[in-house]
Amino acid sequence: MRLSGDFIRVMKLGRLLDAVDRATLIWGVVVVAALTVVTVADVIGRYVFNHPIAGVYEVTQLMLVAIVFTGIAAVQAGEGHIRVEILLQRIQRRRLRTAMEIVALAFGITAFGLIGWQGLVGFLLAWRTDDYTMGLIEFPTWPAKVWIPAGSALICLRLLQQITQEIRKIVSGKASSAASTG
């Protein structure tokens, strides 16, 4: 009975993460569209009018950080990250495959936990020191840097949710999702 209560909480977390993923993906699309408009305008200004737009290089660098970290958790939810499954395909025992999947997900939590922690340190430093880009037009760096810990936290939550699902598979005796993909 306890397992089903935990399962319901995991499902609720999954639905909440799905909603957050949709919102961050929408924001990511807005940033990609803005990046496209700014880049095209700069290219036209540079090559047609021989007058590039000042600050575009700096803005595009900051936008790329937001683009990467707004979609990283959603890509994980859709199992869209590149995976090497050579070992998993060769393992016949379902529980062992699932256990290996759990280890890989835990490694992801560790890696993104460290990235998020260092990203938070960088964000707070940029915030406290009023860090700006260098160039003709200076832009604050903290709005881009905030996406590193935020995106890392979201993917860590998604990985934790997936670990919980994998543990449930071990308990119920079902195969790992990695084992079913070929």
PyMOL commands that set and color helices and strands:
alter all, ss='L'
color gray80, all
select helices_A, chain A and resi 2-47+56-77+86-90+94-129+142-145+147-172+177-180
alter helices_A, ss='H'
color red, helices_A
deselect
rebuild
show_as cartoon
